[in-house]
Amino acid sequence: MNQFLCGVHNDDMSLFTDFYEVTMCASYFDNQDFRPATFDLFIRRLPENRSYILFTGLEQVLLYLQTVKFTEQHLEYLKHQGFKLQFLEYLRSFKFTGDVWAVPEGSVAFPNEPLIRVTAPIIEAQIVETFILNTINLQTTMATKASRVVHAARGKSVIEFGLRREHGIDAGMKVARSSYIAGCRGTSNVLAGMVYGIPVFGTMAHSFIMSYPKELDAFRAFVRSFPDRSTLLIDTYEEFAGLEKAVIVAKELESRGFRLGGVRLDSGDLAESSKKVRKILDDNNLEYVKIFVSGDLDEYRIDELLSRGAEIDFFGAGTKMGTSSDRPYVDVVYKLCETMTTDNVCLPIMKLSTDKLTLPGSKQVFRYKDSEGNYVRDVIALDSEKLLDADPLLVKVMSEGKMVYTLPSLNQIKDYASKNLAMLPEKYKTFTDAAVYPVELSQKLQELVKVLQEKIVKNEIDNYKHT
């Protein structure tokens, strides 16, 4: 993916931002404001029926921060938008020089916990906001949804099948990546298979079968091309008539030393049909033939199917998982929490807006586990604090604009996510009415919040009286 994505070259990513980011940075520049500032990226609140998020997208953020720059074409465009030449000259040599802390990809996380902490000259920290938010929102939303679908499947394989309904090329690639991290066995997205090394899966469409005069002819033609890895779609016309023909083809393959991989159902009462299909296959000594189902599947439907005793080996989850149709975004925000004076004094900052209060200062998240390693509670603390018997989650990933973190492979991230999800108790993974995971503030952070609230309110009142 080093060339073009959605018609946009990777070198253009610096302009993948909201206009107000650039106007704010231009004003910082005009006022010669280059003080270091710290921003937190966090999830303000969870979507309904979610009790956790699965954090993904960090790798793309770090690669962007290492390479972001403004080209002559960008500067010319910004010039026509009315920006001053001095500011454009500053952008000409722009690069990110800050420090970044983050929780590892594949981490389970909860509201208000810093997931990424950026400390840099305020212009640098500000101008990268939109890209970071966009990247983390999409991938974390999709990974969280996919993790719920995989959990619903109870150990059965889930394949990400949503490419044709996902929102463009960029989303299609990131959905495949984040779904794989979340536990999907593979994807239908061939490009994602090549770029990320994700296993690719596919069967056949109804159109292939309809293009032949007879269903049996279509089955025979397909297995002639793929005798060792065919899954036959049996419900184009009538599923049990289709199954009867699939059994014929399976026996023909056996006589040639091959095995039919599976049969696929895409409509009807999947629970009842799968049980009948399984019996017919077994009665014909075709126990090895897998049953693959698709058709508007999500965690709720899969859970319902398996609760009814469905005999299903593979789930092809498409539109509803690939768009996170019930909750298509997370309330991810990127907020200023600290600045530094010219005398290197840190000034904690917080926002007091109704329902949008933010936590001040540079922070760390500590996670407590029980004797078996299961997650018990998290504590958000000041970065200077050390809490006993708890694991700090944020690790330093960039220093002075250079990566100081070895990016894990996709399979390593997938394994890490699997372990994280396994350590989250079951009561937090139910699909409705899940328990609320406890996240607390340390005593020192609580005290800072109280003092700062009082100070901000007093200053605002005093300043107003003197205007």
N, C-alpha and C positions, 0 to 999 in steps of 0.2 A: 504493500500500500504506500509506496514511496513516490508515486506519480500523481494521478488525479483521483479525487474522490468527489463525487457529485459535481464535477466540472470545476472544482476549486483545487488549485495546486497547494501542496503542503506549505510552500513559502508564503502563502497568503493568510496563514492562520493568525498572524498578528492583527489583522483587521476583522477577524471573527470575534467581534466585540460589540457591545452596545455603544451608541454614539456618546452617551453621557459619561462613559468611562474616559473617553478621549478629551471631552470638554473639561472634566474635573482635573485631569492630568495637565492640560494646558494651563489651567488656573494655578495649580501647584507650581508649575514652572514659572509663570509670570511673577509669582510671589516668592520665588527662590526657596520653595519649601521642599527640601530633600531629606527631611528627618526620617529615621527608621520608624516603621510602623508594623504592627502585628495584626494580622487578620485570622480569624477562625472560620473554617468551613464546618458546618454542622447541620443536622436535621432538626428543625425547630419542633415539629410534632409528627407523629406517625400517621399514615393513612388509616382509615377505619379498617378494622379486621387485620391489622398488622401489629405484631408485638415486638418486632425487631427489624433491623435492616441488615442486608449482607453487602458490605462495602466493596465496590469494585470501581475500576477506572483509574487507579493511581498511576499505573505505568504510562498511560497516554498523557497524563498531566505532567509527569516528570520529563518525558521526552519533549513535550512542548516547551516547558520552561527552559530546557537546555538549549533550544534552538530558535526561540522566538526572536524575530528581527523585522525591521521595516525596510522595504525595498524602495528603489527610486519610483516605481509605479505607485506604491502606497503613498509616498510623500507628495507626489504630484496630485493624487486624488484628494488628499487632505488639504493641500494648498487651495484647491478649488472649493473646499468646504469652508474656507475663511480662516484657517489657522495661520498664526504668525510664523515668519521665516525662522526666527530664533528657536521656537519650539520644534519646528520641523528639523532643524539642524541637530537639536538634541536627540530626536528620534532616529536620525540617520545612524548614530552609533549606539542605539539602544540595545542593551542585553540585560537579562535578568541576573542579578548578582546576589540574591538573597539566600536565606537559610529556610529550609522546609523540614517540618516534622510531620509524620503521618502514622496512622495505624496501618498495618500491612493489609494488602488486598486479601479478600476472603475472610475478613474479620466480621463477626457479629457485633453490631453496635446499636445504640439506643439514643433517644432524643437528647439534645443539648450537649452531647459529648463531642469535643473537637475531633474531627476526622483528619483534617489537614490544617496545619498551622504555618502560616507564611510570615516571615519577618524580612523586610527589605525596605529600601528607600520608598517612601510612600507612593511615588509615581509608579514604580515597578510593581509594587504589591497591588495597586489599584487596577492597572491596565490589564492584568491577567485574570481578573475576577470572572468575567463572563465565560471564557473558555473553560475554566476550572468547574464552574457551576454546571455548565451544559454537559460536560463530560461525565461528571460524577452523578448528576441527576439521572441521565439515561441508563448508564450501566448499573448503578445501584438499584434503581427501580426494577430493571429487568432481572437482575440477579436475585433480588428478593422474591419476586413473583415466581421465578423458575425454581427457587429452593422450596417454595411451598408446593409446587406441582410435583417435584421429585419426592418430597416427603409424603404426599398423598399416595404416590405409587407404591409405597411399602416395599421397596426393593426391586420392583419391576423396572425395566428400562424405559427412560423417557428420551425421545428424540425431538429436538427443536425443529419445527416444521413451518415456521411462520413467515418465511422470507417474502412471499408475494404480498403479504398484508402489512409488513413493517414499513416504517416511514422513511423510505429512501435507502440509498446504498450505505451511507454511513451508519444509520440505525441498524440495517440488516447485518452489517459486520459486527457491530458492538453487541447486538442481541445474541448472536451466535457465540461470541466470546464469553459474555457474562453468564449465559445459560449453561455453558459448559463448565465454568467455574462453579456454578451452583449445583452441579451434579448430573446434568444431562449427559447421556452417553455419547451424543453426537448431534449433527445438524444436517439439514438438507442443503445448506449453503456451500456450494462447491468452492467459491472463492475463499470463504472463511476456512474451509478445509485445507486449501493450499497455503494461505498466509499464516494461519495459526497452528496448523497440524492437528486440527480437530477431525475425528472420524466422521465420514460423510455417509449418509443413508438415503435411500430412495426406493420406491417400488415402481409403480406405473400409474398412469392416469386413466380415467374412464374412456378418454378419447382414443387411447391406443386400442382398447378392446372394441370400441365402436367402429374403428376404422376397418375391422375385418368382418367378413360376412357371418362368421360364426365365432362365438366366444372361445370354443375349444381351439380353433385355428389361431386366435390371438395368443392364448396361453402357450401353445406349442412354439409359436414364432419367438416369443419372448425367452423361453427357457433354452431355445436353440442358441440365442446370443449369450445368455448367462446361465449355463447349466448348473453352476455350483453356488449361485447366490441370487436366486429368484424368489420374490414374494409376489403372489398372484392376488389381484384385487377381484374379489368374488361377488360383489353386490351391484354390479352395473345393471343387471336385469333382475335376477332373483337369486338371493344369496345361496340357497341350498342347491339350486341347479348349478350355480357357479362352483360351489364346493364340490359337487359330484364330478365336474370336469377337472377341477384341481387335483382330485384324488387320482383320476386317470393319468394326468400328466406326472404326478408324483411317482406313480408306479412305473411309468415309462422311463423316468429319470433313474429310478433304482436299477432297472434292467441295463442301464448304460453306466452304472457305477457312480451316479450322482444322487444328491438329496435335495428335495425342494426345501427352500429356506423357511417359507411361511405363507400364510394367507392373510389378507387384509380385509377388514370390515370398516366401512366409512359411513354407515347410515343405520337407521332403525334402532331397535332395542338392543344395544350392544351387550348388555349383561346377559340377557336370555340367549341371544344369538351365539355369543361366544361359548356358552356352556354346551349348546347343541353341536356347534362346530367341533369343539374339543372331543366330544363323545364320538362323533362320526370319524374324526381323524384317528382316534385311539382304536376304534373298532376295526379300522383298516391297517392297523400296525404302523401308523404314522405318528407315533408319539413325539418324534423329533421335530415335527413341523410346528413352527411357532405361530401364534395368533397375534396379529398386529392390528390395532384399532386407531382410528382418527375421526375427526369431526367435532369441532367446537369443544375441545377438551380443556379443562382447567382443573385446579385442585379440588373444587367442589364436585365437579362431575366425576372425576377419577375416584375420589373418596366414596361417592355414592355407588359407582359401579362395583368397586371391590367389596363394599359392604354388602352388596347383593350376591356376592359369590362369583363375580365374573371371572372367566378363565382367559386371562389376557397376559401376554408376555411382554409386549412392547406397546407403548403409548406414543403416538405422533401428536405432539401438542403444537398447534399452530397459532391462529389469530389471537386467541384470548391470552396465551402466554407471551407471544411475541410483541404484543402491544400493551401488556399488563392492563387489559381492558377494564377491569373493575377499578383500578387505582393507577392511572397512567403516569403519575409523577410522584416524587417525594418533595416535601417542603424543605428543600436544601437551601441554605443561606450562607453568605460569606460576609462576616461583620468585623469591623474594627474593634479591637479589644485593648490596644496599648499603643502609645507612641513614646518617643524618647526625645528629651530636650537636647539642646546643644551642649549641655553639661553632662550628658549621658545619664540623666535621671529618667527612670521609667515612669510613665504616667498612665495608670490603668484607666480605661474608658468603658462606659457602658451606655446602652440605649434604654430609655424608660418608657417607650411607647406601649400603650395598652396591648396586652397579649403578645408583645414582641420584645420583651425585656431580654437583654443579652448579659452574659457573664463577663466581668472585667478581667484583665490581666492575662499573662501567658499561663496556660494551664496544661495539666497532665491528667490522664484518666487511669485510674487504678482499678483492677478487677480482682475480686476475691473469689476463691473456689473452695469447695468442700473437700473432704478427705479423698473423694473419688475423682476429683478433678472437674466436677460439674460447676457451672457458673452460679454464684450465689447473689452477688450484688456488685455494683460499680460505684466508685466515688470519684467525682470531678474535684480536683485539687489544684492549688497553685503549683506552677512548675518547680518552684523552689522546695516544695514539700517532699518528704520521703515517708511513705506509709508502709508499715511493717506487714508482712504476710500477704502482700498484694502485688500483682504484676502490673508494671506500667505498660500502657498500650502504645503510646506514641513513640516512634523511633526517629532519629535524625536521618533524613534521606537525601538532603542537599545542603551543601555548605558553600557560601559565596558563589552560588550559581552553578556549582559542579556537583554531580551526583556522587554521594559517598555511601551508596547503598547498592548492593548487588541485586539487580532485578531477578526475581525468581522466574523459572519457566512457567508456562501456563499450567502444566500438570502439577507443579509444586504448589501453585496458587489453589488449584482445584483440591488437592489433598489437604491444604491448610483450611480451606472453607469447610470441607467435609468434617474435619476434626472439630472446628469451631461449632458447627451446627450440632454435632453429636454431644458436645458438652453443654449445650443449652437444654435445660430440662423440658420435658414434654409439655408441661402446662403452658409454656410460652409459644408452642408451635401449633396449637389448635387453630382451626380456620375461622372460627367465630368465638367471641367471648374469651379470648386468651387472657391469661393472667398478665398483670403489668410488672415488668422486670424492675426491681428497685435500683434507682440511680439517685445518689445522694451528693450533696455538696460538703466538702470538708469544712471543719469549723473555721479555719482561717479564710476560706473563700466566702463563707457566709458573712463573716465579720467585715470583709472588704466590701461586699455587696451592700451591706447596711450603711457603712460609713460613706461610701461613694454616693449612694442614693440621697442621703441627707445633704451631702456637700453639693451635689448637682442642683437639687431643688433650692437650697439656700442661695447659691450663687446666681441662679436664674432670677430668683425673686429680688435679690439685692441689685443685680445689674439692671433689672427692669425699673426699679425705683429710681435709679440714677440716670435714666435715659430721658 
